[in-house]
């Protein structure tokens, strides 16, 4: 059985990852190990930020040698929303879109959604296209050199459009505002089963699962 440490404190992400990867892959949430780690995401792309997080959490594991024998790899993701009318924003700043400049912490989902709606207020329906994008970085724990860049990258995206008001209380982040391509309702209303089939993270995780099961 593959044993993965998920490099996030976000319980929604951990639950989603566990559900999509399914049996045969043990998903360990960071909170269960008491890791208070928040690496600064200074990358210009999702791939760079995912790698920054994976390296930081693997470094913690290697330096905390008692944990390295019980885990095979660290899995970090960076994901967000790209809106065409906003030239790809919020992009890598999706989780902290509404935060003040220089603020390191994430913004509340409601604040991020409210800012997005303000910026999109005058954008006509035909120009409200957007996509969720996810990049996963998988780094093995047992590897020579803490800073080694060896590992695997898996990507996924989900096309859609931005609604004019939030609808639904399922999911998290921008889900209440995002209407996936081929649907007329927001991702927050479609239920976990549908989301796990079509989301950006689901697509990347299926590619990861296929790799792990080789």
C-alpha positions as CSV (number, residue, x, y, z in Angstrom):
1,X,0.0,0.0,0.0
2,X,1.3,3.4,-0.9
3,X,1.4,5.9,2.0
4,X,1.1,9.5,1.1
5,X,1.4,12.6,3.3
6,X,-0.8,15.3,2.0
7,X,0.9,18.7,2.3
8,X,-2.0,20.7,3.4
9,X,-4.1,21.7,6.5
10,X,-7.2,22.0,4.4
11,X,-9.5,19.2,5.5
12,X,-11.7,19.6,2.4
13,X,-8.8,18.8,0.2
14,X,-7.7,15.9,2.3
15,X,-11.2,14.4,2.2
16,X,-11.4,14.9,-1.5
17,X,-8.0,13.4,-2.2
18,X,-8.8,10.3,0.0
19,X,-12.2,9.8,-1.8
20,X,-10.8,10.0,-5.3
21,X,-7.6,7.9,-4.7
22,X,-9.7,5.2,-3.1
23,X,-8.6,2.0,-1.4
24,X,-5.0,0.8,-1.7
25,X,-3.5,4.3,-1.1
26,X,-3.2,5.5,2.5
27,X,-3.8,9.3,2.7
28,X,-2.3,10.9,5.8
29,X,-3.4,14.4,6.7
30,X,-0.8,16.8,8.0
31,X,-2.9,17.7,11.0
32,X,-2.7,14.0,12.2
33,X,1.0,14.4,12.6
34,X,0.9,17.8,14.3
35,X,2.8,19.6,11.6
36,X,2.5,23.4,11.9
37,X,4.1,24.2,8.5
38,X,3.0,27.0,6.2
39,X,5.7,27.4,3.5
40,X,5.5,30.7,1.6
41,X,4.2,30.2,-1.9
42,X,6.5,32.5,-3.9
43,X,6.2,30.7,-7.2
44,X,4.8,32.3,-10.4
45,X,3.0,29.1,-11.5
46,X,0.9,26.4,-9.9
47,X,3.7,23.9,-10.6
48,X,6.3,26.0,-8.8
49,X,4.2,26.5,-5.7
50,X,3.3,22.8,-5.6
51,X,7.0,21.9,-5.7
52,X,7.8,24.5,-3.0
53,X,5.3,22.9,-0.7
54,X,6.3,19.3,-1.4
55,X,10.0,20.1,-0.8
56,X,9.2,21.9,2.5
57,X,7.1,19.1,3.9
58,X,9.5,16.4,2.8
59,X,12.3,18.4,4.5
60,X,10.3,18.3,7.7
61,X,9.8,14.5,7.3
62,X,13.5,13.9,6.7
63,X,14.6,16.0,9.6
64,X,11.9,14.3,11.8
65,X,13.4,10.8,11.1
66,X,10.8,9.0,13.2
67,X,8.2,9.7,10.5
68,X,10.1,8.8,7.4
69,X,9.8,5.0,7.8
70,X,6.0,5.2,7.9
71,X,5.4,7.2,4.7
72,X,6.4,6.7,1.1
73,X,5.9,10.1,-0.4
74,X,4.7,13.7,0.0
75,X,1.9,14.9,-2.2
76,X,1.4,18.7,-2.6
77,X,-1.0,20.5,-4.8
78,X,-1.4,24.0,-6.0
79,X,-4.6,24.9,-7.7
80,X,-6.9,27.8,-8.4
81,X,-9.2,29.6,-10.8
82,X,-8.2,31.3,-14.0
83,X,-10.7,33.8,-15.4
84,X,-10.1,34.8,-19.1
85,X,-11.7,38.2,-18.7
86,X,-9.3,38.9,-15.8
87,X,-6.2,37.8,-17.9
88,X,-5.9,34.6,-15.8
89,X,-6.5,36.1,-12.4
90,X,-6.8,35.1,-9.6
91,X,-4.5,32.3,-10.7
92,X,-1.9,31.4,-8.1
93,X,-3.4,34.0,-5.8
94,X,-6.8,32.3,-5.7
95,X,-6.8,31.4,-2.0
96,X,-5.7,34.8,-1.0
97,X,-7.4,36.9,-3.7
98,X,-9.2,39.3,-1.3
99,X,-6.3,39.6,1.2
100,X,-4.4,42.9,1.6
101,X,-1.0,43.2,-0.2
102,X,1.8,41.5,1.7
103,X,-0.7,39.3,3.7
104,X,0.5,35.7,3.8
105,X,-2.6,34.0,5.0
106,X,-5.6,32.9,2.9
107,X,-8.8,35.0,2.6
108,X,-12.2,33.6,3.6
109,X,-14.0,32.0,0.7
110,X,-16.9,34.5,0.9
111,X,-14.4,37.4,0.6
112,X,-12.7,35.9,-2.4
113,X,-16.0,35.2,-4.1
114,X,-17.3,38.7,-3.4
115,X,-14.2,40.3,-4.9
116,X,-14.5,38.1,-8.0
117,X,-18.1,39.1,-8.5
118,X,-17.2,42.8,-8.1
119,X,-14.5,42.6,-10.8
120,X,-16.8,40.6,-13.1
121,X,-19.9,42.8,-12.6
122,X,-19.8,44.3,-16.1
123,X,-18.5,41.3,-18.0
124,X,-21.2,39.9,-20.3
125,X,-22.2,36.3,-20.2
126,X,-20.3,35.4,-23.4
127,X,-17.0,36.5,-21.8
128,X,-17.3,34.9,-18.4
129,X,-15.2,31.8,-19.4
130,X,-12.9,30.3,-16.8
131,X,-11.2,27.1,-15.6
132,X,-10.0,25.5,-12.5
133,X,-6.5,24.2,-12.8
134,X,-4.6,21.8,-10.5
135,X,-1.0,20.7,-10.4
136,X,0.2,17.9,-8.1
137,X,3.8,17.4,-7.0
138,X,4.7,13.9,-5.7
139,X,8.1,13.5,-4.0
140,X,9.4,10.3,-2.5
141,X,10.5,10.5,1.1
142,X,13.5,8.1,0.8
143,X,15.7,10.0,-1.6
144,X,19.2,11.3,-1.6
145,X,19.3,15.0,-0.9
146,X,16.5,16.9,0.7
147,X,16.5,19.6,-2.0
148,X,16.4,17.0,-4.9
149,X,13.8,17.9,-7.5
150,X,13.2,14.3,-8.5
151,X,9.6,13.4,-8.5
152,X,6.4,13.4,-10.6
153,X,4.0,16.1,-11.7
154,X,0.3,15.6,-12.6
155,X,-2.0,18.2,-14.0
156,X,-5.8,18.6,-14.5
157,X,-8.2,21.3,-15.5
158,X,-11.9,21.8,-15.6
159,X,-13.4,24.4,-18.1
160,X,-16.5,26.4,-17.3
161,X,-17.9,29.9,-16.7
162,X,-18.5,32.3,-13.8
163,X,-22.0,32.7,-12.5
164,X,-23.5,36.1,-11.5
165,X,-24.2,35.0,-7.9
166,X,-23.1,32.2,-5.7
167,X,-25.4,29.2,-5.6
168,X,-25.0,26.0,-3.4
169,X,-23.3,25.1,-0.2
170,X,-21.4,22.1,-1.3
171,X,-17.7,22.1,-2.0
172,X,-15.5,25.0,-1.1
173,X,-13.5,28.0,-2.6
174,X,-15.1,29.3,-5.8
175,X,-17.3,26.2,-6.3
176,X,-20.6,28.3,-5.7
177,X,-19.6,30.6,-8.6
178,X,-18.2,28.1,-11.1
179,X,-20.5,26.4,-13.6
180,X,-18.7,23.5,-15.3
181,X,-18.8,23.1,-19.1
182,X,-21.9,21.1,-20.0
183,X,-23.9,22.0,-16.9
184,X,-26.3,24.8,-16.0
185,X,-25.7,24.7,-12.2
186,X,-22.7,25.6,-10.1
187,X,-20.1,23.0,-8.9
188,X,-21.4,23.6,-5.4
189,X,-24.8,22.1,-6.2
190,X,-23.7,19.0,-8.2
191,X,-22.8,16.8,-5.3
192,X,-19.5,15.1,-4.4
193,X,-19.9,12.2,-6.8
194,X,-20.2,14.5,-9.8
195,X,-17.4,16.8,-8.6
196,X,-15.1,13.8,-8.1
197,X,-15.7,12.9,-11.7
198,X,-15.1,16.2,-13.4
199,X,-13.1,18.5,-11.2
200,X,-9.5,19.7,-12.0
201,X,-8.2,18.0,-8.9
202,X,-10.0,14.7,-9.7
203,X,-8.4,14.7,-13.2
204,X,-4.9,15.2,-11.7
205,X,-5.6,12.6,-9.0
206,X,-6.7,10.0,-11.5
207,X,-3.4,10.4,-13.4
208,X,-1.6,10.1,-10.1
209,X,-3.5,6.9,-9.2
210,X,-2.7,5.4,-12.5
211,X,0.9,6.1,-12.0
212,X,0.9,4.7,-8.5
213,X,-0.8,1.5,-9.6
214,X,1.7,0.8,-12.4
